Amino acid sequence: MANKQSLDTTLSFPVEKIKKDFPILQREVNGHPLVYFDNAATSQTPQQVIDVIADYYQNYNANIHRGVHTLSQIATDAYEQAREKIRAHFNANKSYEIIFTAGTTHAINLVANGYTSLLSKEDEVLVSALEHHSNIVPWQIMCEKTGATLKVIPMLENGELDMLAFDQLLSNKTKLVFVNHVSNALGTINPIEEIIKKAHQVGAKVLIDGAQAAPHIQADVQALDVDFYTVSAHKMCGPTGVGVLYGKEELLNLMPPYQGGGEMIAEVSFEKTTYAGLPHKFEAGTPNICGGIAFGAALDYMHSIGFDNIATYENELLVYATEKLSEIEGTRIFGTSTDKKTAVISFNFEGIHPYDAGTILDKLGIAVRTGHHCAQPIMDFYAIPGTIRASFAFYNTKAEIDLMINALKKAKMMLS
Amino acid sequence: MSNLKQIQEEIVDEFALFDDWMQRYEYMIELGKSLPIIDASKKTDNNIIKGCQSRVWLHADLNEDKVVYSADSDAIITKGIIALLIRVFSNQHPDDIIGADTKFIDEIGLKEHLSPTRANGLVSMINQIKNYAIVYKTQLS
Protein backbone atom coordinates (compact mmCIF):
# COMPACT_ATOMS: atom_id res chain seq x y z
CA MET A 1 0.00 0.00 0.00
CA ALA A 2 2.39 2.63 1.19
CA ASN A 3 4.75 4.14 -1.28
CA LYS A 4 7.02 6.57 0.41
CA GLN A 5 8.97 7.34 -2.75
CA SER A 6 5.99 8.44 -4.71
CA LEU A 7 6.76 12.15 -4.78
CA ASP A 8 6.00 12.24 -8.46
CA THR A 9 2.76 10.32 -8.21
CA THR A 10 0.49 13.30 -8.07
CA LEU A 11 2.22 14.67 -11.14
CA SER A 12 1.98 11.44 -13.13
CA PHE A 13 -1.46 10.37 -11.94
CA PRO A 14 -3.97 11.93 -14.37
CA VAL A 15 -6.42 13.01 -11.68
CA GLU A 16 -7.76 16.06 -13.52
CA LYS A 17 -8.65 13.87 -16.50
CA ILE A 18 -10.15 11.20 -14.23
CA LYS A 19 -12.23 13.79 -12.37
CA LYS A 20 -13.92 14.74 -15.63
CA ASP A 21 -15.31 11.19 -15.85
CA PHE A 22 -17.54 11.95 -12.83
CA PRO A 23 -20.39 14.31 -13.73
CA ILE A 24 -21.42 14.77 -10.08
CA LEU A 25 -18.02 16.22 -9.21
CA GLN A 26 -18.76 19.19 -11.47
CA ARG A 27 -21.73 20.33 -9.36
CA GLU A 28 -21.95 22.85 -6.58
CA VAL A 29 -23.30 22.35 -3.06
CA ASN A 30 -24.52 25.33 -1.03
CA GLY A 31 -22.88 27.66 -3.53
CA HIS A 32 -19.48 26.00 -3.34
CA PRO A 33 -17.84 23.46 -5.67
CA LEU A 34 -18.54 20.02 -4.24
CA VAL A 35 -15.64 18.42 -2.37
CA TYR A 36 -16.69 14.82 -1.89
CA PHE A 37 -14.84 13.06 0.94
CA ASP A 38 -17.50 10.50 1.93
CA ASN A 39 -16.21 7.80 -0.39
CA ALA A 40 -16.10 5.14 2.32
CA ALA A 41 -19.89 5.42 2.51
CA THR A 42 -20.56 5.59 -1.24
CA SER A 43 -18.21 6.24 -4.11
CA GLN A 44 -19.24 8.33 -7.08
CA THR A 45 -20.16 6.90 -10.48
CA PRO A 46 -18.19 7.62 -13.66
CA GLN A 47 -19.95 8.40 -16.95
CA GLN A 48 -18.69 5.06 -18.32
CA VAL A 49 -20.81 3.21 -15.72
CA ILE A 50 -23.77 5.60 -16.05
CA ASP A 51 -23.72 4.87 -19.81
CA VAL A 52 -23.87 1.14 -19.17
CA ILE A 53 -26.88 1.62 -16.88
CA ALA A 54 -28.65 3.79 -19.49
CA ASP A 55 -27.76 1.36 -22.30
CA TYR A 56 -29.29 -1.52 -20.35
CA TYR A 57 -32.65 0.24 -19.93
CA GLN A 58 -32.59 1.72 -23.43
CA ASN A 59 -31.62 -1.41 -25.33
CA TYR A 60 -31.90 -4.77 -23.59
CA ASN A 61 -33.92 -4.56 -20.36
CA ALA A 62 -35.40 -8.05 -19.90
CA ASN A 63 -35.61 -10.79 -17.31
CA ILE A 64 -32.74 -13.23 -17.36
CA HIS A 65 -32.11 -16.98 -17.30
CA ARG A 66 -35.54 -17.98 -18.56
CA GLY A 67 -36.52 -16.15 -21.71
CA VAL A 68 -35.79 -17.63 -25.11
CA HIS A 69 -36.28 -14.26 -26.70
CA THR A 70 -33.38 -12.15 -27.90
CA LEU A 71 -33.43 -9.43 -25.24
CA SER A 72 -33.48 -12.00 -22.46
CA GLN A 73 -30.49 -13.73 -24.03
CA ILE A 74 -28.54 -10.48 -24.34
CA ALA A 75 -29.34 -9.51 -20.74
CA THR A 76 -28.45 -12.99 -19.45
CA ASP A 77 -25.13 -12.95 -21.31
CA ALA A 78 -24.27 -9.47 -20.01
CA TYR A 79 -25.17 -10.45 -16.43
CA GLU A 80 -23.12 -13.66 -16.56
CA GLN A 81 -20.22 -11.80 -18.17
CA ALA A 82 -20.29 -9.42 -15.21
CA ARG A 83 -20.15 -12.41 -12.85
CA GLU A 84 -17.14 -13.68 -14.75
CA LYS A 85 -15.44 -10.26 -14.54
CA ILE A 86 -15.99 -10.25 -10.79
CA ARG A 87 -14.64 -13.81 -10.54
CA ALA A 88 -11.53 -12.82 -12.47
CA HIS A 89 -11.06 -9.69 -10.37
CA PHE A 90 -11.09 -11.62 -7.10
CA ASN A 91 -9.44 -14.69 -8.68
CA ALA A 92 -12.16 -17.06 -7.50
CA ASN A 93 -11.80 -20.59 -8.79
CA LYS A 94 -15.32 -20.86 -10.27
CA SER A 95 -17.75 -18.20 -11.43
CA TYR A 96 -20.55 -19.94 -9.51
CA GLU A 97 -18.66 -19.19 -6.29
CA ILE A 98 -19.66 -15.56 -6.96
CA ILE A 99 -23.16 -15.01 -5.56
CA PHE A 100 -24.86 -11.73 -6.48
CA THR A 101 -26.46 -10.07 -3.46
CA ALA A 102 -27.97 -6.70 -2.64
CA GLY A 103 -24.67 -5.73 -1.02
CA THR A 104 -22.32 -6.68 1.79
CA THR A 105 -24.99 -6.62 4.51
CA HIS A 106 -27.14 -9.02 2.50
CA ALA A 107 -24.12 -11.25 1.83
CA ILE A 108 -23.24 -11.46 5.53
CA ASN A 109 -26.84 -12.22 6.47
CA LEU A 110 -26.88 -14.97 3.86
CA VAL A 111 -23.92 -16.71 5.51
CA ALA A 112 -25.25 -16.09 9.03
CA ASN A 113 -28.53 -17.69 7.99
CA GLY A 114 -26.71 -20.63 6.42
CA TYR A 115 -24.63 -21.30 9.53
CA THR A 116 -27.68 -21.10 11.79
CA SER A 117 -28.39 -24.67 10.73
CA LEU A 118 -24.74 -25.74 11.04
CA LEU A 119 -23.80 -24.54 14.54
CA SER A 120 -24.60 -25.90 17.99
CA LYS A 121 -24.50 -24.38 21.45
CA GLU A 122 -21.01 -25.66 22.25
CA ASP A 123 -19.57 -23.71 19.33
CA GLU A 124 -17.83 -20.37 19.53
CA VAL A 125 -17.53 -17.64 16.91
CA LEU A 126 -15.14 -14.68 16.99
CA VAL A 127 -15.90 -11.18 15.77
CA SER A 128 -13.45 -8.29 15.80
CA ALA A 129 -14.02 -5.12 17.80
CA LEU A 130 -13.42 -3.09 14.64
CA GLU A 131 -16.56 -4.20 12.84
CA HIS A 132 -19.38 -2.29 11.23
CA HIS A 133 -22.72 -3.12 12.83
CA SER A 134 -23.61 -5.17 9.75
CA ASN A 135 -20.78 -7.58 10.61
CA ILE A 136 -21.91 -7.82 14.24
CA VAL A 137 -25.69 -7.96 14.40
CA PRO A 138 -26.29 -10.87 11.93
CA TRP A 139 -23.91 -13.01 14.02
CA GLN A 140 -25.64 -12.01 17.25
CA ILE A 141 -28.93 -13.17 15.72
CA MET A 142 -27.27 -16.40 14.57
CA CYS A 143 -25.88 -16.99 18.08
CA GLU A 144 -29.27 -16.29 19.69
CA LYS A 145 -30.82 -18.96 17.47
CA THR A 146 -28.08 -21.57 17.84
CA GLY A 147 -26.88 -20.93 21.39
CA ALA A 148 -23.31 -20.54 20.09
CA THR A 149 -21.09 -18.04 21.94
CA LEU A 150 -19.95 -14.80 20.32
CA LYS A 151 -16.52 -13.64 21.49
CA VAL A 152 -14.85 -10.36 20.62
CA ILE A 153 -11.28 -9.89 19.40
CA PRO A 154 -10.34 -6.66 21.19
CA MET A 155 -8.72 -3.61 19.61
CA LEU A 156 -5.73 -1.57 20.67
CA GLU A 157 -5.42 2.18 21.20
CA ASN A 158 -3.80 2.57 17.76
CA GLY A 159 -6.88 1.14 16.04
CA GLU A 160 -5.30 -2.22 15.27
CA LEU A 161 -6.55 -5.61 16.44
CA ASP A 162 -5.02 -7.21 19.51
CA MET A 163 -3.52 -10.25 17.82
CA LEU A 164 -2.19 -11.73 21.07
CA ALA A 165 -5.74 -11.76 22.39
CA PHE A 166 -6.87 -13.33 19.12
CA ASP A 167 -4.40 -16.19 19.61
CA GLN A 168 -5.80 -16.80 23.07
CA LEU A 169 -9.43 -16.68 21.96
CA LEU A 170 -8.90 -19.25 19.20
CA SER A 171 -9.60 -22.83 20.22
CA ASN A 172 -11.00 -26.06 18.87
CA LYS A 173 -14.43 -24.70 19.79
CA THR A 174 -14.01 -21.80 17.33
CA LYS A 175 -16.11 -22.48 14.24
CA LEU A 176 -16.22 -19.10 12.53
CA VAL A 177 -14.22 -15.86 12.55
CA PHE A 178 -15.50 -12.52 11.18
CA VAL A 179 -13.17 -9.63 10.53
CA ASN A 180 -13.26 -6.76 8.09
CA HIS A 181 -10.37 -6.46 5.67
CA VAL A 182 -10.41 -2.71 6.35
CA SER A 183 -12.22 -0.89 9.18
CA ASN A 184 -14.84 1.54 7.90
CA ALA A 185 -14.49 3.89 10.86
CA LEU A 186 -10.69 4.04 11.06
CA GLY A 187 -9.34 2.64 7.78
CA THR A 188 -7.13 0.07 9.52
CA ILE A 189 -5.98 -2.72 7.19
CA ASN A 190 -6.31 -5.86 9.29
CA PRO A 191 -3.78 -8.72 9.07
CA ILE A 192 -6.27 -11.04 7.42
CA GLU A 193 -3.64 -13.44 6.00
CA GLU A 194 -2.51 -14.25 9.55
CA ILE A 195 -6.09 -14.40 10.86
CA ILE A 196 -7.18 -16.81 8.11
CA LYS A 197 -4.12 -19.03 8.56
CA LYS A 198 -4.48 -19.28 12.33
CA ALA A 199 -8.24 -19.80 12.18
CA HIS A 200 -7.76 -22.64 9.68
CA GLN A 201 -5.25 -24.30 12.02
CA VAL A 202 -8.08 -24.84 14.54
CA GLY A 203 -10.55 -25.78 11.81
CA ALA A 204 -12.53 -22.52 11.86
CA LYS A 205 -13.91 -20.85 8.74
CA VAL A 206 -13.35 -17.16 8.08
CA LEU A 207 -15.59 -14.51 6.60
CA ILE A 208 -13.82 -11.32 5.59
CA ASP A 209 -15.99 -8.23 5.06
CA GLY A 210 -14.22 -6.65 2.13
CA ALA A 211 -16.57 -3.69 1.64
CA GLN A 212 -14.02 -1.08 2.67
CA ALA A 213 -10.99 -2.83 1.20
CA ALA A 214 -12.32 -3.55 -2.28
CA PRO A 215 -12.13 0.07 -3.55
CA HIS A 216 -8.42 0.19 -2.63
CA ILE A 217 -6.99 -3.34 -2.56
CA GLN A 218 -7.51 -6.14 -5.07
CA ALA A 219 -8.00 -9.23 -2.92
CA ASP A 220 -7.06 -12.65 -4.33
CA VAL A 221 -9.45 -15.05 -2.59
CA GLN A 222 -7.47 -18.15 -3.56
CA ALA A 223 -4.12 -16.76 -2.42
CA LEU A 224 -5.76 -15.63 0.84
CA ASP A 225 -7.48 -19.03 1.13
CA VAL A 226 -10.42 -17.09 2.56
CA ASP A 227 -13.70 -18.98 3.02
CA PHE A 228 -16.10 -16.08 2.44
CA TYR A 229 -15.43 -12.56 1.15
CA THR A 230 -18.10 -9.87 0.75
CA VAL A 231 -18.18 -6.62 -1.23
CA SER A 232 -20.59 -3.86 -2.25
CA ALA A 233 -20.56 -2.31 -5.73
CA HIS A 234 -21.48 1.17 -4.54
CA LYS A 235 -18.15 1.57 -2.81
CA MET A 236 -16.25 0.84 -6.02
CA CYS A 237 -17.81 3.20 -8.57
CA GLY A 238 -20.78 0.91 -9.15
CA PRO A 239 -24.47 1.37 -8.33
CA THR A 240 -26.16 0.91 -4.95
CA GLY A 241 -28.15 -2.22 -4.19
CA VAL A 242 -25.74 -4.78 -5.58
CA GLY A 243 -22.83 -6.68 -4.14
CA VAL A 244 -21.24 -10.07 -4.05
CA LEU A 245 -20.65 -12.96 -1.71
CA TYR A 246 -17.65 -15.06 -2.61
CA GLY A 247 -17.75 -18.45 -0.95
CA LYS A 248 -15.76 -21.63 -1.41
CA GLU A 249 -17.84 -24.10 -3.38
CA GLU A 250 -17.92 -26.80 -0.70
CA LEU A 251 -19.06 -24.31 1.96
CA LEU A 252 -21.75 -22.80 -0.25
CA ASN A 253 -22.99 -26.31 -0.92
CA LEU A 254 -23.19 -27.02 2.82
CA MET A 255 -25.46 -24.05 3.49
CA PRO A 256 -29.22 -24.27 2.92
CA PRO A 257 -30.88 -21.67 0.65
CA TYR A 258 -31.42 -18.24 2.20
CA GLN A 259 -34.64 -17.23 0.49
CA GLY A 260 -37.15 -19.26 -1.48
CA GLY A 261 -38.59 -18.17 -4.78
CA GLY A 262 -38.13 -18.30 -8.51
CA GLU A 263 -34.70 -18.78 -10.07
CA MET A 264 -33.38 -20.81 -7.08
CA ILE A 265 -35.20 -24.05 -7.85
CA ALA A 266 -34.61 -27.10 -10.03
CA GLU A 267 -38.11 -28.55 -9.74
CA VAL A 268 -41.13 -27.54 -7.72
CA SER A 269 -44.13 -29.58 -6.71
CA PHE A 270 -46.29 -29.29 -3.60
CA GLU A 271 -44.76 -32.53 -2.33
CA LYS A 272 -41.12 -31.60 -2.78
CA THR A 273 -38.95 -28.90 -4.27
CA THR A 274 -35.38 -29.49 -5.33
CA TYR A 275 -33.03 -26.56 -5.34
CA ALA A 276 -30.96 -25.26 -8.18
CA GLY A 277 -27.19 -25.56 -8.05
CA LEU A 278 -24.77 -22.74 -7.38
CA PRO A 279 -25.01 -19.80 -7.74
CA HIS A 280 -28.77 -19.83 -8.35
CA LYS A 281 -29.57 -21.59 -5.07
CA PHE A 282 -28.82 -18.27 -3.34
CA GLU A 283 -30.26 -15.94 -5.96
CA ALA A 284 -34.02 -16.25 -5.50
CA GLY A 285 -36.21 -13.90 -7.49
CA THR A 286 -35.34 -11.47 -10.25
CA PRO A 287 -31.94 -10.05 -9.35
CA ASN A 288 -30.61 -6.51 -9.77
CA ILE A 289 -29.70 -7.29 -13.39
CA CYS A 290 -28.68 -3.81 -14.41
CA GLY A 291 -26.80 -3.39 -11.13
CA GLY A 292 -24.80 -6.56 -11.69
CA ILE A 293 -23.89 -5.53 -15.22
CA ALA A 294 -22.93 -2.04 -14.03
CA PHE A 295 -20.79 -3.57 -11.27
CA GLY A 296 -18.82 -5.34 -13.99
CA ALA A 297 -18.45 -2.04 -15.86
CA ALA A 298 -17.26 -0.34 -12.66
CA LEU A 299 -14.53 -2.96 -12.28
CA ASP A 300 -13.50 -2.39 -15.92
CA TYR A 301 -13.29 1.32 -15.19
CA MET A 302 -11.17 0.86 -12.07
CA HIS A 303 -8.86 -1.55 -13.90
CA SER A 304 -8.44 1.00 -16.68
CA ILE A 305 -6.83 3.22 -14.03
CA GLY A 306 -5.14 0.34 -12.23
CA PHE A 307 -5.52 -0.75 -8.62
CA ASP A 308 -1.80 -0.28 -7.90
CA ASN A 309 -1.92 3.27 -9.27
CA ILE A 310 -5.05 3.94 -7.23
CA ALA A 311 -3.46 2.66 -4.02
CA THR A 312 -0.27 4.66 -4.51
CA TYR A 313 -2.08 7.89 -5.35
CA GLU A 314 -4.61 7.53 -2.52
CA ASN A 315 -1.84 6.92 -0.02
CA GLU A 316 -0.25 10.14 -1.22
CA LEU A 317 -3.54 11.95 -0.48
CA LEU A 318 -3.73 10.29 2.94
CA VAL A 319 -0.20 11.29 3.92
CA TYR A 320 -0.78 14.85 2.71
CA ALA A 321 -4.12 15.22 4.52
CA THR A 322 -2.71 13.71 7.72
CA GLU A 323 0.17 16.21 7.69
CA LYS A 324 -2.09 19.19 7.05
CA LEU A 325 -4.61 18.10 9.64
CA SER A 326 -1.95 17.50 12.30
CA GLU A 327 -0.85 21.12 11.90
CA ILE A 328 -4.22 22.31 13.25
CA GLU A 329 -4.06 22.68 17.01
CA GLY A 330 -6.22 20.33 19.03
CA THR A 331 -6.59 17.68 16.33
CA ARG A 332 -6.86 14.10 17.48
CA ILE A 333 -6.57 11.45 14.77
CA PHE A 334 -7.93 7.97 15.53
CA GLY A 335 -6.34 4.89 14.02
CA THR A 336 -3.04 3.55 12.96
CA SER A 337 -0.18 4.99 10.90
CA THR A 338 -0.70 5.93 7.26
CA ASP A 339 1.14 2.86 5.94
CA LYS A 340 -1.28 0.47 7.65
CA LYS A 341 -4.55 1.94 6.49
CA THR A 342 -6.52 2.97 3.45
CA ALA A 343 -7.25 6.59 2.57
CA VAL A 344 -9.47 7.28 5.58
CA ILE A 345 -8.88 9.78 8.37
CA SER A 346 -11.10 9.70 11.42
CA PHE A 347 -10.50 12.68 13.65
CA ASN A 348 -11.88 15.19 16.14
CA PHE A 349 -10.97 18.61 17.42
CA GLU A 350 -10.71 19.04 21.15
CA GLY A 351 -13.94 20.45 22.56
CA ILE A 352 -15.81 20.36 19.23
CA HIS A 353 -18.61 17.92 18.51
CA PRO A 354 -18.27 16.15 15.13
CA TYR A 355 -21.90 16.99 14.26
CA ASP A 356 -21.19 20.70 14.58
CA ALA A 357 -18.04 20.52 12.47
CA GLY A 358 -19.80 18.39 9.83
CA THR A 359 -22.68 20.87 9.65
CA ILE A 360 -20.37 23.83 8.98
CA LEU A 361 -18.35 21.81 6.43
CA ASP A 362 -21.53 20.97 4.55
CA LYS A 363 -22.40 24.64 4.35
CA LEU A 364 -19.01 25.11 2.69
CA GLY A 365 -19.67 22.38 0.11
CA ILE A 366 -17.56 19.69 1.77
CA ALA A 367 -19.08 16.25 2.26
CA VAL A 368 -17.59 14.28 5.14
CA ARG A 369 -19.21 11.73 7.39
CA THR A 370 -19.76 12.47 11.06
CA GLY A 371 -21.10 10.27 13.81
CA HIS A 372 -20.34 6.75 14.97
CA HIS A 373 -20.09 5.31 11.44
CA CYS A 374 -22.23 2.31 12.43
CA ALA A 375 -19.32 1.17 14.59
CA GLN A 376 -20.42 2.12 18.09
CA PRO A 377 -18.08 -0.32 19.86
CA ILE A 378 -15.10 1.60 18.42
CA MET A 379 -16.52 4.93 19.62
CA ASP A 380 -17.15 3.41 23.07
CA PHE A 381 -13.54 2.20 23.12
CA TYR A 382 -12.28 5.76 22.63
CA ALA A 383 -15.11 7.15 24.84
CA ILE A 384 -16.18 9.66 22.15
CA PRO A 385 -19.62 10.36 20.63
CA GLY A 386 -18.26 10.01 17.11
CA THR A 387 -15.65 11.31 14.73
CA ILE A 388 -15.35 13.39 11.60
CA ARG A 389 -14.35 10.97 8.83
CA ALA A 390 -12.78 12.12 5.60
CA SER A 391 -12.42 9.23 3.16
CA PHE A 392 -10.64 9.78 -0.13
CA ALA A 393 -10.93 8.23 -3.57
CA PHE A 394 -8.63 8.34 -6.58
CA TYR A 395 -10.63 11.21 -8.11
CA ASN A 396 -9.92 13.52 -5.16
CA THR A 397 -7.10 16.04 -5.20
CA LYS A 398 -4.69 17.78 -2.84
CA ALA A 399 -6.37 21.08 -3.77
CA GLU A 400 -9.63 19.66 -2.41
CA ILE A 401 -7.84 18.63 0.79
CA ASP A 402 -6.65 22.24 1.11
CA LEU A 403 -10.27 23.39 0.79
CA MET A 404 -11.28 20.99 3.56
CA ILE A 405 -8.45 22.17 5.79
CA ASN A 406 -9.50 25.80 5.32
CA ALA A 407 -13.13 24.89 5.98
CA LEU A 408 -12.13 23.02 9.14
CA LYS A 409 -10.19 26.03 10.37
CA LYS A 410 -13.24 28.19 9.75
CA ALA A 411 -15.51 25.70 11.55
CA LYS A 412 -13.11 25.53 14.45
CA MET A 413 -13.07 29.31 14.73
CA MET A 414 -16.88 29.49 14.70
CA LEU A 415 -17.31 26.70 17.22
CA SER A 416 -14.52 27.41 19.70
CA MET B 1 -45.87 36.07 29.04
CA SER B 2 -46.14 36.08 25.25
CA ASN B 3 -48.08 33.37 23.66
CA LEU B 4 -46.43 30.62 21.67
CA LYS B 5 -47.30 32.04 18.24
CA GLN B 6 -45.95 35.48 19.16
CA ILE B 7 -42.63 34.03 20.27
CA GLN B 8 -42.33 32.11 17.00
CA GLU B 9 -42.94 35.33 15.06
CA GLU B 10 -40.35 37.16 17.16
CA ILE B 11 -37.76 34.53 16.32
CA VAL B 12 -38.57 34.71 12.60
CA ASP B 13 -38.18 38.51 12.74
CA GLU B 14 -34.85 38.23 14.55
CA PHE B 15 -33.46 35.82 11.97
CA ALA B 16 -34.59 38.08 9.14
CA LEU B 17 -31.86 40.49 10.26
CA PHE B 18 -29.14 38.04 9.23
CA ASP B 19 -27.65 38.29 5.76
CA ASP B 20 -26.28 34.79 5.32
CA TRP B 21 -26.01 31.33 6.80
CA MET B 22 -22.82 32.17 8.68
CA GLN B 23 -24.50 34.87 10.71
CA ARG B 24 -27.43 32.57 11.43
CA TYR B 25 -25.12 29.81 12.59
CA GLU B 26 -22.95 32.13 14.64
CA TYR B 27 -26.10 33.28 16.42
CA MET B 28 -27.19 29.67 16.97
CA ILE B 29 -23.78 28.83 18.36
CA GLU B 30 -23.99 31.82 20.72
CA LEU B 31 -27.42 30.68 21.86
CA GLY B 32 -26.09 27.19 22.38
CA LYS B 33 -23.14 28.45 24.40
CA SER B 34 -24.85 31.01 26.59
CA LEU B 35 -27.88 29.19 27.88
CA PRO B 36 -27.72 26.93 30.92
CA ILE B 37 -30.73 24.98 29.83
CA ILE B 38 -30.80 21.90 32.03
CA ASP B 39 -29.82 21.08 35.57
CA ALA B 40 -26.93 18.60 35.67
CA SER B 41 -28.98 16.29 37.91
CA LYS B 42 -31.56 16.02 35.09
CA LYS B 43 -29.03 14.74 32.55
CA THR B 44 -29.93 11.18 33.34
CA ASP B 45 -30.25 8.13 31.11
CA ASN B 46 -34.02 8.38 31.54
CA ASN B 47 -34.02 11.83 29.99
CA ILE B 48 -31.73 11.04 27.09
CA ILE B 49 -32.77 10.96 23.45
CA LYS B 50 -30.14 9.21 21.38
CA GLY B 51 -29.51 10.21 17.79
CA CYS B 52 -26.78 8.82 15.54
CA GLN B 53 -25.22 12.25 15.31
CA SER B 54 -25.84 13.99 18.62
CA ARG B 55 -27.58 13.33 21.92
CA VAL B 56 -30.31 15.35 23.56
CA TRP B 57 -31.50 15.45 27.16
CA LEU B 58 -35.01 16.70 27.92
CA HIS B 59 -36.80 17.23 31.21
CA ALA B 60 -40.23 18.72 31.93
CA ASP B 61 -42.00 19.99 35.06
CA LEU B 62 -45.47 21.37 35.64
CA ASN B 63 -45.56 24.87 37.16
CA GLU B 64 -49.20 25.64 37.97
CA ASP B 65 -50.86 25.18 34.56
CA LYS B 66 -47.69 25.64 32.45
CA VAL B 67 -45.13 23.10 31.31
CA VAL B 68 -41.52 24.12 31.96
CA TYR B 69 -38.92 22.40 29.81
CA SER B 70 -35.19 22.17 30.23
CA ALA B 71 -32.88 20.44 27.77
CA ASP B 72 -29.32 20.04 26.59
CA SER B 73 -27.25 18.45 23.85
CA ASP B 74 -23.63 17.44 23.40
CA ALA B 75 -23.52 19.28 20.04
CA ILE B 76 -23.61 23.07 20.13
CA ILE B 77 -25.68 23.66 16.97
CA THR B 78 -28.25 21.17 18.22
CA LYS B 79 -28.16 23.02 21.52
CA GLY B 80 -28.80 26.33 19.74
CA ILE B 81 -31.92 24.91 18.15
CA ILE B 82 -32.96 23.50 21.52
CA ALA B 83 -32.63 26.98 22.98
CA LEU B 84 -35.12 28.24 20.37
CA LEU B 85 -37.50 25.33 20.99
CA ILE B 86 -37.38 25.93 24.75
CA ARG B 87 -38.03 29.62 24.22
CA VAL B 88 -41.15 28.74 22.20
CA PHE B 89 -42.55 25.80 24.15
CA SER B 90 -41.52 26.36 27.76
CA ASN B 91 -43.90 28.15 30.14
CA GLN B 92 -46.88 27.44 27.89
CA HIS B 93 -50.16 25.71 28.58
CA PRO B 94 -50.28 22.03 27.49
CA ASP B 95 -53.11 22.74 25.02
CA ASP B 96 -51.02 25.38 23.23
CA ILE B 97 -48.02 23.05 23.10
CA ILE B 98 -50.03 20.13 21.73
CA GLY B 99 -51.59 22.35 19.04
CA ALA B 100 -48.33 24.05 17.97
CA ASP B 101 -46.15 23.31 14.96
CA THR B 102 -42.47 23.96 14.27
CA LYS B 103 -42.78 25.68 10.90
CA PHE B 104 -40.80 28.64 12.25
CA ILE B 105 -37.68 26.45 12.11
CA ASP B 106 -38.20 26.11 8.32
CA GLU B 107 -38.77 29.85 8.03
CA ILE B 108 -35.48 30.73 9.71
CA GLY B 109 -33.55 28.44 7.35
CA LEU B 110 -32.72 25.62 9.75
CA LYS B 111 -35.10 23.06 8.27
CA GLU B 112 -32.40 20.48 7.61
CA HIS B 113 -31.75 20.08 11.34
CA LEU B 114 -35.30 18.85 11.86
CA SER B 115 -35.13 16.23 9.11
CA PRO B 116 -35.96 12.78 10.51
CA THR B 117 -32.97 11.38 8.60
CA ARG B 118 -30.58 13.77 10.31
CA ALA B 119 -30.69 11.62 13.46
CA ASN B 120 -29.55 14.39 15.81
CA GLY B 121 -32.29 13.68 18.34
CA LEU B 122 -34.30 16.85 17.61
CA VAL B 123 -37.29 15.20 15.92
CA SER B 124 -37.62 12.80 18.84
CA MET B 125 -37.19 15.73 21.17
CA ILE B 126 -40.16 17.58 19.67
CA ASN B 127 -42.26 14.41 19.93
CA GLN B 128 -41.18 14.13 23.53
CA ILE B 129 -42.07 17.80 24.22
CA LYS B 130 -45.58 17.04 22.98
CA ASN B 131 -45.77 13.78 24.93
CA TYR B 132 -44.97 15.63 28.16
CA ALA B 133 -47.68 18.19 27.33
CA ILE B 134 -50.23 15.39 26.81
CA VAL B 135 -49.29 13.76 30.11
CA TYR B 136 -49.50 17.06 32.04
CA LYS B 137 -52.79 17.91 30.36
CA THR B 138 -54.35 14.76 31.79
CA GLN B 139 -52.92 15.66 35.21
CA LEU B 140 -54.56 19.09 35.00
CA SER B 141 -57.99 17.85 34.02
Chai-1 contact restraints between the chains, C-beta under 6 A:
chainA,res_idxA,chainB,res_idxB,connection_type,confidence,min_distance_angstrom,max_distance_angstrom,comment,restraint_id
A,H353,B,D74,contact,1.0,0.0,6.0,A-B,restraint_1
A,H353,B,A75,contact,1.0,0.0,6.0,A-B,restraint_2
A,Y355,B,Q53,contact,1.0,0.0,6.0,A-B,restraint_3
A,Y355,B,S54,contact,1.0,0.0,6.0,A-B,restraint_4
A,Y355,B,A75,contact,1.0,0.0,6.0,A-B,restraint_5
A,D356,B,A75,contact,1.0,0.0,6.0,A-B,restraint_6
A,D356,B,I76,contact,1.0,0.0,6.0,A-B,restraint_7
A,D356,B,I77,contact,1.0,0.0,6.0,A-B,restraint_8
A,T359,B,I77,contact,1.0,0.0,6.0,A-B,restraint_9
A,K363,B,W21,contact,1.0,0.0,6.0,A-B,restraint_10
A,G371,B,C52,contact,1.0,0.0,6.0,A-B,restraint_11
A,G371,B,Q53,contact,1.0,0.0,6.0,A-B,restraint_12
A,P385,B,D74,contact,1.0,0.0,6.0,A-B,restraint_13
